[in-house]
């Protein structure tokens, strides 16, 4: 005898453990309350950005990081549909502006231009930078690498790295080199040079690059291990003399200047870098969208040419690659700082 429809349904209910018609299992009260929030968050991410975005530069206007931030920001408007405002918050070698962004809302509207200082040498150099360089940030993109170049005043009687080393040894600590402050990348480049070349020099800290270059041009300062963009015009104009770049390949903007290895000093290489970070917990879709937009801008031929003319080179790292790069830079710079003996309160 064929079972009735009611009997078939009762058997199915017993098999499934349900006491009624087939229905989705009830969701918990907590999950139900979360659904509107998750939906709102998803809509906000999909619509991002709905207002202007900020790139915080933790250095003064006119710095390399400021220039790169503005070059990229100017080209993001047609891509994002919103302006990207560059805001300078300088001080404490970049720590002030970086700490500020670390504690901003992770909503996709505030980012920071990080550097080999803020996420390399500063954490081991300062007793308290005001942020955790790893836990407080979400990497967006690595942007550029910036070589250093050894420059000297024109009246200094040296025309090669070998002559510079010989002169420094003969002076026994009297030869001076300038930087933009204790623990700056230029200072640490100088201390690295002293260790590799086995020389002793006197470090002279300045508050900014312009007075440093003025003293070099006035024969009051002997040398400096400057970032290439800071001195490219002075070198090309013959106001100071470049002896060697501090990377293992020639820099197109100073193609006539040899590398340290070519000049006879092996085992010496140093360079700065800059990239874009967001506060930790910034939604991944926002990170990815901004990364793709910035990567396309930095890869454009006209941007590549412009950055090369400044003496920089591309460092196109995605979020995960950039995170791994920062993680590798921190112990490397910690060792450089330790060997230099530099400390900043």
C-alpha positions in Angstrom: 0.0 0.0 0.0 1.5 3.4 -1.0 2.1 5.7 2.0 0.1 8.9 2.2 1.8 12.3 1.5 1.5 13.0 5.2 3.3 9.8 6.1 6.1 10.7 3.6 6.6 14.1 5.2 6.6 12.7 8.7 9.3 10.1 7.8 11.4 13.0 6.3 10.9 15.1 9.4 12.1 12.2 11.6 15.2 11.6 9.4 16.2 15.2 9.4 15.3 15.9 13.1 12.9 18.7 12.2 9.5 19.0 13.6 8.0 20.9 10.6 8.5 21.7 7.0 12.0 22.0 5.6 13.4 25.4 6.6 16.9 26.8 7.1 18.3 26.3 10.6 17.6 29.4 12.8 20.6 31.7 13.2 21.8 32.9 16.6 20.7 36.2 18.0 24.3 37.5 17.9 24.6 36.6 14.2 21.3 38.2 13.4 22.4 41.4 15.1 25.7 41.4 13.2 24.1 41.0 9.7 23.1 44.7 9.3 26.5 45.8 10.4 28.3 43.5 8.0 26.0 44.6 5.2 26.8 48.2 5.9 30.5 47.5 6.1 30.4 45.7 2.8 28.5 48.6 1.1 31.0 51.1 2.6 34.0 49.2 1.2 32.4 48.8 -2.2 31.7 52.6 -2.3 35.1 53.6 -1.0 36.2 56.3 -1.2 33.2 58.5 -0.5 35.3 61.5 0.6 38.9 62.8 0.2 41.7 60.5 1.3 44.8 61.7 3.2 48.4 60.7 2.6 50.4 61.8 5.7 54.0 62.6 5.0 56.0 62.5 8.3 58.6 64.8 6.9 58.6 68.5 5.9 57.4 69.8 2.5 60.1 69.5 -0.2 61.4 66.2 1.1 61.7 63.2 -1.2 58.8 61.4 0.5 56.7 64.6 0.0 57.6 64.8 -3.7 56.7 61.2 -4.4 53.5 61.4 -2.4 52.3 64.4 -4.4 53.3 62.8 -7.7 51.1 59.8 -7.0 48.3 61.7 -5.2 47.8 64.0 -8.2 47.1 61.0 -10.5 44.7 59.2 -8.1 41.8 61.5 -8.6 40.6 60.1 -11.9 41.1 56.6 -10.6 39.4 56.8 -7.2 37.0 59.6 -8.0 38.1 61.5 -4.9 41.0 63.9 -4.1 44.0 62.6 -2.2 45.3 65.3 0.1 49.0 65.3 1.1 49.4 66.4 4.7 52.9 67.1 6.2 53.3 66.1 9.9 57.1 66.3 10.3 59.2 65.9 13.4 61.4 63.4 15.3 62.8 61.9 12.1 59.3 60.9 11.0 58.1 59.4 14.2 55.4 62.0 15.0 53.5 61.7 11.7 53.9 57.9 11.7 52.6 57.5 15.2 49.7 59.8 14.3 48.5 57.5 11.5 49.1 54.4 13.6 46.3 55.5 15.9 43.9 56.8 13.3 40.7 55.0 12.4 41.3 52.0 10.0 38.6 53.2 7.6 40.6 53.7 4.5 40.9 57.4 4.6 44.3 57.9 6.3 47.6 56.5 5.1 51.3 57.2 5.8 54.4 57.4 3.6 56.8 55.0 5.5 60.5 55.0 5.0 63.7 53.2 5.8 63.8 55.5 8.8 60.4 55.1 10.3 60.3 51.4 9.6 64.0 50.6 9.7 66.4 52.6 11.7 64.1 54.6 14.0 62.7 51.7 16.2 66.1 50.6 17.4 67.5 54.1 17.5 64.8 55.8 19.6 63.7 54.7 23.0 60.0 55.1 22.1 58.9 55.9 18.6 55.2 55.9 19.6 54.1 53.0 17.4 54.8 49.3 16.6 56.3 49.2 13.0 54.7 45.9 12.3 51.6 45.4 14.4 50.2 49.0 13.9 50.2 49.0 10.1 48.9 47.3 7.0 51.3 47.6 4.1 49.8 48.8 0.8 52.7 49.2 -1.6 56.5 49.6 -1.8 57.1 52.7 -3.9 60.7 53.7 -4.5 64.3 53.0 -3.5 66.7 55.9 -3.1 70.5 55.4 -3.3 73.0 57.6 -1.4 76.0 59.3 -3.0 79.2 60.4 -1.4 79.7 64.1 -2.2 82.6 66.4 -1.2 83.3 70.1 -1.4 85.1 71.1 -4.6 88.2 72.3 -2.8 88.8 69.0 -1.0 92.0 67.6 -2.7 90.4 64.2 -3.6 88.8 63.0 -6.8 88.1 59.3 -6.1 87.0 57.1 -3.3 90.6 55.7 -2.9 91.9 59.2 -2.5 89.1 60.1 -0.1 89.9 57.1 2.1 93.6 57.9 2.1 92.9 61.6 3.0 90.5 60.6 5.8 93.2 58.3 7.3 95.8 61.0 7.1 93.4 63.5 8.8 92.7 61.0 11.6 89.2 62.2 12.6 89.5 65.8 11.3 87.7 65.2 8.1 84.0 66.1 8.6 80.8 64.7 7.1 77.3 66.1 7.5 73.8 64.6 7.8 70.4 65.8 8.7 70.7 64.5 12.3 72.0 61.9 14.6 70.7 58.5 13.5 69.5 59.7 10.1 70.1 57.5 7.1 72.9 59.8 6.0 74.6 59.6 9.5 74.3 55.8 9.4 75.6 55.7 5.8 78.6 57.5 7.1 79.2 55.2 10.1 78.9 52.2 7.7 81.5 53.7 5.5 83.9 54.3 8.4 83.5 50.6 9.4 84.0 49.2 5.9 86.8 51.6 4.8 88.5 51.5 8.3 88.6 55.3 8.6 87.6 57.8 11.4 85.7 61.0 10.6 83.8 63.6 12.5 80.0 63.7 12.1 78.3 67.1 11.9 74.5 67.0 12.3 72.2 69.6 10.6 68.5 70.3 10.9 68.0 70.2 7.2 69.7 69.6 3.8 69.9 73.3 2.5 72.2 74.6 5.3 74.3 71.5 5.0 74.8 72.0 1.3 75.5 75.7 1.8 78.3 74.8 4.2 79.8 72.4 1.7 79.7 75.0 -1.0 81.4 77.5 1.4 84.1 75.0 2.3 83.0 74.7 5.9 82.0 71.0 5.6 84.1 68.3 3.8 81.6 65.6 2.8 78.2 64.0 3.0 76.5 60.7 2.2 73.4 62.3 0.8 70.3 60.7 -0.9 70.8 61.3 -4.6 67.7 63.5 -5.1 68.9 65.9 -2.4 72.1 66.8 -4.3 71.5 66.0 -8.0 71.2 69.6 -9.1 74.2 70.7 -7.1 76.3 67.9 -8.6 75.2 68.6 -12.1 75.7 72.3 -11.6 79.3 71.7 -10.4 78.7 73.2 -7.0 79.9 70.0 -5.2 81.7 66.8 -6.5 80.2 63.3 -6.4 82.7 60.4 -5.9 80.5 57.3 -5.8 76.9 56.0 -5.4 76.2 53.6 -2.6 74.4 50.8 -4.6 75.8 48.0 -6.7 74.8 49.6 -10.0 75.1 53.0 -11.6 72.2 55.5 -11.1 70.9 56.8 -14.5 70.5 60.4 -13.2 74.3 60.4 -12.3 75.5 57.9 -14.9 79.0 59.3 -14.9 79.4 58.6 -11.1 80.9 55.1 -10.3 79.6 52.7 -7.7 81.5 52.1 -4.5 82.5 48.7 -5.8 83.8 50.1 -9.1 85.7 52.7 -7.1 87.5 49.9 -5.2 85.5 49.7 -1.9 83.8 46.2 -1.7 81.1 45.3 0.8 79.5 48.7 1.1 76.0 49.3 0.0 73.2 51.4 1.5 70.0 53.0 0.2 66.8 54.6 1.6 63.3 53.5 0.6 59.7 54.8 0.8 56.3 53.0 0.7 52.6 53.4 1.6 51.0 52.0 4.8 47.6 52.0 6.3 46.5 51.7 10.0 46.3 48.0 11.0 42.8 46.4 10.4 42.1 48.6 7.3 39.8 46.4 5.2 41.6 44.2 2.7 39.5 45.3 -0.3 40.5 48.9 0.3 44.1 47.9 0.6 44.0 46.0 -2.6 42.2 48.7 -4.6 44.6 51.4 -3.5 47.6 49.1 -4.2 46.4 48.4 -7.7 45.8 52.1 -8.4 49.2 53.1 -7.1 51.0 50.3 -8.8 49.5 51.3 -12.2 50.5 54.9 -11.7 54.1 54.0 -10.6 54.5 51.6 -13.6 53.5 54.2 -16.2 56.4 55.2 -18.5 56.1 58.9 -17.8 56.2 58.3 -14.0 59.1 55.9 -14.3 61.0 58.6 -16.3 60.2 61.3 -13.7 61.3 59.1 -10.8 64.5 58.2 -12.6 65.3 61.9 -13.3 65.1 62.4 -9.5 67.7 59.7 -8.9 65.3 57.1 -7.5 64.4 53.7 -8.7 61.1 51.7 -8.5 60.5 49.3 -5.6 57.1 47.7 -6.7 56.2 45.5 -3.7 52.7 44.2 -3.1 51.1 44.2 0.4 52.5 40.8 1.4 55.9 41.4 -0.2 56.2 44.8 1.4 55.3 43.3 4.8 58.0 40.7 4.4 60.5 43.4 3.3 59.8 45.6 6.4 60.2 42.5 8.6 63.6 41.9 7.1 64.7 45.6 7.3 64.1 46.0 11.0 66.8 43.5 12.2 69.2 44.7 9.5 68.9 48.3 10.6 69.0 47.3 14.3 72.5 45.8 13.7 73.6 48.9 11.8 72.4 51.2 14.6 74.1 48.9 17.2 77.4 49.0 15.4 77.2 52.8 15.0 76.6 53.3 18.7 74.0 56.1 17.9 71.2 56.6 20.4 68.5 59.3 20.4 66.3 60.0 23.5 
